[in-house]
Amino acid sequence: MGIAADIAVIIVAALIGGLAAQLLRQPLIVGYILAGVVVGPYTGGIAVSQPEEIALLAEIGVALLLFTLGIEFSLKELKPVRRIAIFGTPIQMALTIGVGYGIGQWLGLDWVASLWLGAVISSSNTMIVLKTLSARGLMGTLSSRVMLGIFVVQDLCVMAIMLVLPYIGGDSFDVRALVFAGVRAALFLGAMLLIGTRFIPWLMRRIARWESRELFLITVTALGLGVGYAAFLAGLSFAFGAFLAGLVISESDYSEQALGEVIPLRDIFAMLFFVSVGMLLDPTFLLANLPTVLAVVALVVTSKALIFGGLTRFFGYRNVIPLATALALFQFGEFSFVLARIGLREDVFVADTYSLILSAALVSILITPPAFNLVQPLYSLQRRVFR
């Protein structure tokens, strides 16, 4: 049956993993990732036969998550956190890239691979953090707004990094190609602003008048994925294009209805993403190189937590916000897997380095929910010690 059988195996494994996570009072994403390890190609037994095809489907999960994020989060709500988002995030990215470069030198990598490693660890995982915040009912708090603002600017920075990195370390630096890519991006954003404010609200009003729930769902999904694909053709991120579509819909009169219709579809594809991430982990490599993996995780987690917490406090946020930001954003991001794959394809990383990055990324993701559970106890301790 091919990919149909693979999807059936994944859904059943995800159900078992989700039930186990629920019984252990852990977020469902932990169960999904562990389910992916079980049905992956490295563990034997019942395994997915076409993991590459599943990975492609999983990209839709990332796009739909950012699409719903755009619907929920209005640009007006970004105003209270615009300073840390616009000015603090580039500083965080630069500092983290420097930390990653130092870790790469410690691992014995050359300067190009070390720079790529810094780029790999520079972003945070939107899906993990949003799922963790939603599970605890923290969406809409000031802490969540700070994190969302950081995510938006991180996506922009990562796109710039993905544009420049392939030219670093090569024989030439094609400035004309970079300028052309920048022009295409600016034209796309301008076109999206024009179409989004004129055509999309009219289209949604027209579809809503027909009172067809099925057609409304298809319209909303087509807008999210269609704009994402248009962004991809323009040289931008597929997921970021979907986020822009969500922002446009959030300003319409049908944003709440659109959100309610697309959430179940988003959850299914998001589950595919987490399972596909788990399938990439080789338990044998992880066990054989466990000390090195844990050392890299400790360095990345500690440094990113200190950077996020310090910057949040520097920009004037107090109380629980610096602690919550530090313990929520320290993991590797979704784009870490993309950059690592590009680095492997461009021969920047050897196979062992790629496996090391992958193992460290998955460990950092798995420890995020339990680490975030420590926010309230640590904050209570902080208040007692520093009255």
TAFENJO-V245568 format. One record per residue. N is the residue number from 1. RES is the residue in one letter. PHI is phi as a letter, one per 40 degrees, with the letter a starting at -180 (none if undefined). PSI is psi in degrees with one decimal (999 if undefined). Layout:
n	res	phi	psi
N	RES	PHI	PSI
N	RES	PHI	PSI
This chain:
n	res	phi	psi
1	M	none	-10.8
2	G	g	-129.7
3	I	c	-26.7
4	A	c	-42.1
5	A	c	-38.2
6	D	c	-43.8
7	I	c	-39.6
8	A	c	-44.5
9	V	c	-42.6
10	I	c	-43.7
11	I	c	-42.6
12	V	c	-44.9
13	A	c	-39.7
14	A	c	-37.4
15	L	c	-46.3
16	I	c	-45.0
17	G	c	-39.2
18	G	c	-40.2
19	L	c	-42.7
20	A	c	-42.8
21	A	c	-39.3
22	Q	c	-41.7
23	L	c	-33.2
24	L	c	5.4
25	R	f	41.8
26	Q	b	156.5
27	P	c	149.7
28	L	c	-29.3
29	I	c	-31.0
30	V	c	-44.1
31	G	c	-37.4
32	Y	c	-43.9
33	I	c	-43.7
34	L	c	-34.3
35	A	c	-38.0
36	G	c	-37.5
37	V	c	-41.3
38	V	c	-42.7
39	V	c	8.0
40	G	c	174.4
41	P	c	-4.9
42	Y	b	-8.0
43	T	b	-8.5
44	G	g	-176.8
45	G	g	-150.2
46	I	c	117.6
47	A	b	154.5
48	V	c	130.4
49	S	c	-23.4
50	Q	b	70.2
51	P	c	-27.8
52	E	c	-40.2
53	E	c	-37.6
54	I	c	-38.2
55	A	c	-37.3
56	L	c	-41.6
57	L	c	-34.5
58	A	c	-26.0
59	E	c	-28.7
60	I	c	-34.6
61	G	c	-42.4
62	V	c	-44.7
63	A	c	-43.8
64	L	c	-34.3
65	L	c	-45.7
66	L	c	-29.7
67	F	c	-48.8
68	T	c	-32.9
69	L	c	-43.2
70	G	c	-37.4
71	I	c	-40.4
72	E	c	-28.3
73	F	b	110.1
74	S	c	149.1
75	L	c	-27.3
76	K	c	-31.5
77	E	c	-11.7
78	L	c	-17.1
79	K	d	-42.5
80	P	c	-19.5
81	V	b	17.7
82	R	c	-31.1
83	R	c	-50.2
84	I	c	-31.4
85	A	c	-48.4
86	I	c	-39.4
87	F	b	-35.0
88	G	c	-37.3
89	T	c	-45.9
90	P	d	-35.6
91	I	c	-43.9
92	Q	c	-43.0
93	M	c	-43.8
94	A	c	-43.9
95	L	c	-41.4
96	T	c	-38.7
97	I	c	-38.9
98	G	c	-40.4
99	V	c	-44.6
100	G	c	-36.3
101	Y	c	-42.2
102	G	c	-39.7
103	I	c	-40.0
104	G	c	-41.6
105	Q	c	-38.1
106	W	c	-34.1
107	L	c	-6.1
108	G	g	17.3
109	L	c	158.1
110	D	c	176.1
111	W	c	-32.5
112	V	c	-49.6
113	A	c	-36.0
114	S	c	-40.1
115	L	c	-40.6
116	W	c	-40.8
117	L	c	-39.9
118	G	c	-40.7
119	A	c	-36.6
120	V	c	-41.2
121	I	c	-0.6
122	S	c	-27.2
123	S	b	168.9
124	S	b	167.9
125	N	c	104.9
126	T	c	-45.2
127	M	c	-45.1
128	I	c	-47.7
129	V	c	-43.6
130	L	c	-40.7
131	K	c	-40.6
132	T	c	-43.4
133	L	c	-42.0
134	S	c	-39.9
135	A	c	-25.1
136	R	b	6.4
137	G	g	33.7
138	L	b	2.7
139	M	c	134.6
140	G	h	-13.8
141	T	c	165.3
142	L	c	-36.2
143	S	d	-44.5
144	S	c	-34.9
145	R	c	-39.0
146	V	c	-45.5
147	M	c	-41.7
148	L	c	-40.9
149	G	c	-40.2
150	I	c	-41.9
151	F	c	-42.5
152	V	c	-47.8
153	V	c	-32.7
154	Q	d	-41.7
155	D	d	-42.5
156	L	c	-43.0
157	C	c	-40.8
158	V	c	-38.0
159	M	c	-40.1
160	A	c	-40.1
161	I	c	-44.4
162	M	c	-26.0
163	L	c	-37.0
164	V	c	-38.0
165	L	d	-43.2
166	P	c	-19.3
167	Y	c	-10.6
168	I	c	130.2
169	G	g	-3.8
170	G	c	-169.3
171	D	c	-20.8
172	S	a	162.2
173	F	b	105.9
174	D	c	92.1
175	V	c	-36.7
176	R	c	-39.9
177	A	c	-38.9
178	L	c	-42.7
179	V	c	-42.0
180	F	c	-40.8
181	A	c	-39.5
182	G	c	-39.6
183	V	c	-42.4
184	R	c	-40.9
185	A	c	-43.8
186	A	c	-41.2
187	L	c	-38.8
188	F	c	-44.3
189	L	c	-40.4
190	G	c	-42.6
191	A	c	-38.9
192	M	c	-39.4
193	L	c	-41.9
194	L	c	-50.5
195	I	c	-40.2
196	G	c	-34.3
197	T	c	-13.7
198	R	b	-50.7
199	F	c	-45.6
200	I	c	-45.4
201	P	d	-39.9
202	W	c	-43.8
203	L	c	-43.1
204	M	c	-37.0
205	R	c	-40.8
206	R	c	-44.1
207	I	c	-40.0
208	A	c	-30.6
209	R	c	-27.1
210	W	c	-11.3
211	E	f	38.9
212	S	b	109.0
213	R	c	-39.6
214	E	c	-46.3
215	L	c	-35.7
216	F	c	-42.8
217	L	c	-44.4
218	I	c	-38.8
219	T	c	-46.9
220	V	c	-44.7
221	T	c	-40.8
222	A	c	-37.7
223	L	c	-46.7
224	G	c	-52.5
225	L	c	-32.7
226	G	c	-45.2
227	V	c	-36.0
228	G	c	-42.8
229	Y	c	-38.0
230	A	c	-39.4
231	A	c	-39.9
232	F	c	-43.2
233	L	c	-27.6
234	A	c	4.5
235	G	g	8.4
236	L	c	-177.0
237	S	c	136.7
238	F	d	-45.2
239	A	c	-38.3
240	F	c	-34.5
241	G	c	-41.2
242	A	c	-37.5
243	F	c	-41.8
244	L	c	-40.1
245	A	c	-40.0
246	G	c	-39.2
247	L	c	-40.9
248	V	c	-45.0
249	I	c	-29.8
250	S	c	-22.6
251	E	c	-1.5
252	S	c	172.6
253	D	c	-7.3
254	Y	b	23.2
255	S	c	-41.8
256	E	c	-40.1
257	Q	c	-41.9
258	A	c	-41.3
259	L	c	-44.8
260	G	c	-34.2
261	E	c	-36.1
262	V	c	-14.4
263	I	d	-46.0
264	P	d	-39.6
265	L	c	-40.0
266	R	c	-43.3
267	D	c	-37.4
268	I	c	-49.1
269	F	c	-30.9
270	A	c	-37.5
271	M	c	-41.8
272	L	c	-37.9
273	F	c	-47.7
274	F	c	-37.8
275	V	c	-41.0
276	S	c	-34.1
277	V	c	-44.4
278	G	c	-32.1
279	M	c	-19.1
280	L	c	-11.0
281	L	c	128.2
282	D	c	103.3
283	P	d	-32.0
284	T	c	-46.6
285	F	c	-40.2
286	L	c	-43.8
287	L	c	-38.2
288	A	c	-28.5
289	N	b	30.6
290	L	d	-44.1
291	P	d	-42.8
292	T	c	-43.2
293	V	c	-46.7
294	L	c	-35.1
295	A	c	-43.5
296	V	c	-43.1
297	V	c	-44.8
298	A	c	-42.6
299	L	c	-45.1
300	V	c	-48.1
301	V	c	-46.7
302	T	c	-47.4
303	S	c	-43.1
304	K	c	-38.0
305	A	c	-43.2
306	L	c	-40.0
307	I	c	-48.2
308	F	c	-45.5
309	G	c	-42.8
310	G	c	-43.7
311	L	c	-40.0
312	T	c	-42.2
313	R	c	-36.7
314	F	c	-34.1
315	F	c	13.8
316	G	g	8.4
317	Y	c	138.7
318	R	b	-165.7
319	N	f	-130.2
320	V	c	-11.6
321	I	c	-48.9
322	P	d	-40.1
323	L	c	-43.7
324	A	c	-41.3
325	T	c	-41.8
326	A	c	-42.1
327	L	c	-0.1
328	A	b	-28.8
329	L	b	16.1
330	F	c	-10.1
331	Q	c	172.0
332	F	c	151.1
333	G	c	174.8
334	E	d	-38.7
335	F	c	-13.4
336	S	c	-41.0
337	F	c	-37.5
338	V	c	-48.1
339	L	c	-37.5
340	A	c	-39.6
341	R	c	-40.7
342	I	c	-41.8
343	G	c	-37.9
344	L	c	-41.7
345	R	c	-34.5
346	E	c	7.4
347	D	g	23.2
348	V	c	-41.2
349	F	b	140.8
350	V	c	170.3
351	A	c	-40.5
352	D	c	-39.3
353	T	c	-40.2
354	Y	c	-44.6
355	S	c	-37.5
356	L	c	-45.4
357	I	c	-45.0
358	L	c	-45.0
359	S	c	-44.7
360	A	c	-39.2
361	A	c	-44.5
362	L	c	-38.6
363	V	c	-42.2
364	S	c	-34.7
365	I	c	-43.1
366	L	c	-31.7
367	I	c	-4.2
368	T	c	-52.2
369	P	d	-47.9
370	P	c	-32.5
371	A	c	-38.9
372	F	c	-25.6
373	N	c	-18.8
374	L	c	-6.4
375	V	d	-52.1
376	Q	c	-45.4
377	P	c	-41.7
378	L	c	-36.1
379	Y	c	-38.7
380	S	c	-41.7
381	L	c	-40.8
382	Q	c	-41.2
383	R	c	-34.1
384	R	c	-39.2
385	V	c	-43.5
386	F	b	82.2
387	R	c	999
